[in-house]
Each structure stands twice: as C-alpha cells, then as structure tokens.
Amino acid sequence: MKKITKRMLSVMLILALSVSMLTACGKKAENTDTPANTQGETNTNTDTQSGGDNEATPTEAEEPAMDLGGMEIIVGDWWSPQETPEPKNQKEEDTLAYRNEFMKKYNFTIKQVAVTDWGGMQELFTTSVMADDPAAHVFLLGWGWIAQPLANGLLYDLSSIKNFDFSEDKWLKYITELMTFDGSVYGMASGTPEPKLGVFWNKRLFQEAGLDPELPYDLQASGEWTLEKYEELAKQLTRDTNNDGTIDTYAQASFSVDYLRGALTLHNAKFIGKDESGKFFNATNDPNFLAGAQWGIGLVQKGYEMPAPEGANWDWFIAAFHDAKVAMTWAEQYKCGTWADMTDDWGFVLPPRKDANTPHTIYFNDNIAVIPSSYDAETVEKIAFAYNLFTNPTPGYEDDTDAWKETYYPSFRDERAVDETLALMFSDEVVICNDVQPFVYGTDTGPDFYWDTYALGKTPAEKIEELTTKWETLIADANK
C-alpha cells in the first residue's frame, strides 16, 4: 500500500464527512522486519506522493539490526591461540576493525581458537556433540575425520540454512561439491585453498650435478616439467661423487604416502570416486591408477630413491633431504618450516605434468567447517549469520587477488615459489583430482596399498586386487 501524505489524508477525511454513503480507510504502512539472511540491511526505499505543498513523505524508520543477544560463538580448531593475535600489517588491522564493528552492531562475539590438540579433535567432536554439549559452534575437521560423523548424523545440513549462499565466490566450490549428498550439504570451506603437494629440491646439489639451480622453476614456467624430464634429472642427480662404487647422493627420498599419492594424482587417478548421484565407487580399476603407481615404483626400482637406513625411524626421509643426502623430496607445502634452518637453499615446484599435452594435476584437501547437528534451527541460523560475516573478505580488499601471497613469502627461500608455483596451484590452468577415500570409513591407503608397494613387497597390481576385495563391503556400507 502506498504511503498517504498528510494533505491527502485531510482531503479524504473531508470527503468522508461530506458524503455519508462513502467511506474511506487509510492503512498504516506495513512493518517488514529485516530477515536474518540480509545481515541487518535497512530498507532505504522512500516512496513519495506529490501534494499541493510538495511535502515529502517522512522517511520510514530504520529497521532494527539482527541482534544475537550477546552470543559468544567459537570456531574450534587445533592450532589457533586462545587470544586474537595483535595485527602484523595494515590488512590485519583493517580485518580486526571490521570484525569488531560487526560484532558490536549485531551484539555477539566470535573467535577461532584451539579447542583441543590434533590428536584429540576427532574424539572431542564426537563425544561433545553426542552429549548435546558441543565444544564449539563451528568445528574445523580434517578430511580423515569426516566419515564417521557423517555416517552417524552428527553434521547439520547446511543447505537448509538461510544465512548461507554457497554460490558466493568466497566458498570453495570443490568442498561444497564433495560434502553434498542427496542435495544436502554437510560441510564448507572459504577463502584460498591451502597449498598442498609439490617437489622441494636442493639448489646446491643441482649445481654440483652440472644443473642450473633454478632449472625446475624454468621447466615449470615453460611447460617442460614432465615425467620424462623428471626422470632424466633423477638419473643425473643420483651420483657416486668419489668414484668408490657407492652412491653418495640420491635423486629423491619421500614419505611413501606423499610420493605415491603424487604419482597417482598427476595421472588423474584416485582410490575412491564419487559419482553424480553422490555414491562412492572403487576407482583403482581405472588404467590411470595402475599407470601412476607403476611410474612411481619404477623410479624406486631404478635406484633413484635413497634406501631407508637400517634401523631408521619411519620419518628418516626428512633428515635425508635436510642434510643434503638427496636432491629432491615430494612433500606438502607446510614442510617449509622443516627446512627453515637448512644450510642449502631450496626451491618448490608442482609435481611434474604427465606429459607436455597434459596440464598439471593436483589435489586439495582443506579442513572442512561443520556445524554440529545437535543445535536447533534457530541457534544454527544465528551461528550461520555470524560465521558468514566472519568469513567475508575485509571491505576494501575484495579485489586484492594477490593478498594471500604475503602469508607465504616468509616461509620460502625465494619469491618464485610463491609467485609462480603457488600461483599456478591456485590458477585455472591446473586440474584438481580429489580422492574421497577418507570419506569411506574403514579404508586406509597406507597399510592397504602404499607401504607394501613402496617397499617393493608386492606389485601395484597385486595390491589393487587385495584392496578391491577388502574395500567392497566398506564402500557399500558408506553408500547406505
């Protein structure tokens, strides 16, 4: 109903008194409360009508903002400090100011803190949610911790929440797709993905082998960083430096899981896939899987991989690269901290391409944000309202597409690792091949495939056959 000016109302009243057979009614403008999913935006529409005195209609009163009633919201992880750190740069100052502003406006607080350590996170989530006393309002869970809570109905269906719009660019689409089952969404992630697997190399050992210490960067930039080229370098980097018949430096040493997973991924292979209907299936019978595994094992068989020292701990390969006994190691980006005190300089590139006609193929497996199913719908909408604001880009930085780089520069020895390798990892030039194996409870790629295959105990084909028999029931159960 259009608003009625004072002058028009007077005319209508006079007419009503003059003509007894006619009646006139003036309705009060309807009050439309701001819904939660508009984040308290006020209605600025001010319809007017012209009158003889050109008097404007009074502006409609500002509608009340969303009020969360002083709610304290915890985003629980296993690494964040209990108190918000002091800002280290202008962006962090602006982000803190932005968050303080919306917390004051909507009457709530939100912070991300460690609610336990890494080893206790899965148990804490399960026990606290089942006791109807969640230790956090939003939990960040690793991929390997999702299967059981999902199967037991402990995750809230986010697709039913008005305050989330997963078509927004801030949400990682691959997480939304992975966590969608029968139209329901059970997990989310926002921002820039966490960088994952790549190849670290020792620049001094490259140089001593007669190779340009920047060569992997240059090959990656030119599109020539391929399996063929990698194997060529591996041969050159496996060296008997004093001609005594014993290899002094090897081309590589890696964690079996990282190395073989990389070999499978670059062949666009995975253990378990998820079809369009949301059902899991065994993907090891794809020819790409066997090809990837055989390529990885082939380099071990050719002697390019340093053998594990007798009596060494399982993580011996870390010291092998750190102490310059090997020239390359396949590891995830976070290993930068492990190499921080290395004497030799090192670089970081993506795993090689399968061939010159195949794009780089990588995986991501960011932590997944979930809301416990034990909360009622009204509480969940408040949590979602707050978390939506918490994950929004800081105003003024929405178009700063390179802002993420500042986080990673201090971790590397050169800028090319960030400007070229990580930038490529986040670009549209790569193919993402995510294995959903951790979502099928009871499957374990280490003992079921990686360890024995890497140790040359059994062939990849033999392990695939064993795995298929063992996992058949587990996959069927997951699909229920």
Secondary structure as UniProt FT lines:
FT   HELIX           6..18
FT   TURN            20..21
FT   HELIX           36..38
FT   TURN            39..40
FT   TURN            52..53
FT   TURN            69..70
FT   STRAND          71..77
FT   HELIX           90..106
FT   STRAND          108..114
FT   HELIX           118..120
FT   HELIX           121..130
FT   TURN            131..132
FT   STRAND          138..141
FT   HELIX           143..145
FT   HELIX           147..151
FT   TURN            152..153
FT   HELIX           158..160
FT   TURN            162..163
FT   TURN            166..167
FT   TURN            169..170
FT   HELIX           173..178
FT   STRAND          180..181
FT   TURN            182..183
FT   STRAND          184..185
FT   STRAND          197..202
FT   HELIX           203..208
FT   TURN            209..210
FT   TURN            213..214
FT   HELIX           215..222
FT   HELIX           227..237
FT   TURN            241..242
FT   STRAND          249..252
FT   HELIX           256..266
FT   TURN            267..268
FT   STRAND          272..274
FT   TURN            276..277
FT   STRAND          280..282
FT   TURN            284..285
FT   HELIX           287..301
FT   TURN            302..303
FT   TURN            310..311
FT   TURN            314..315
FT   HELIX           316..322
FT   TURN            323..324
FT   STRAND          326..332
FT   HELIX           333..339
FT   TURN            340..341
FT   STRAND          346..349
FT   TURN            356..357
FT   STRAND          361..362
FT   STRAND          368..370
FT   TURN            373..374
FT   HELIX           377..390
FT   TURN            395..396
FT   TURN            398..399
FT   TURN            401..404
FT   HELIX           405..408
FT   HELIX           409..411
FT   HELIX           417..422
FT   HELIX           423..425
FT   TURN            428..429
FT   STRAND          431..432
FT   HELIX           437..439
FT   TURN            441..442
FT   HELIX           446..450
FT   HELIX           451..454
FT   TURN            455..456
FT   HELIX           460..478
//
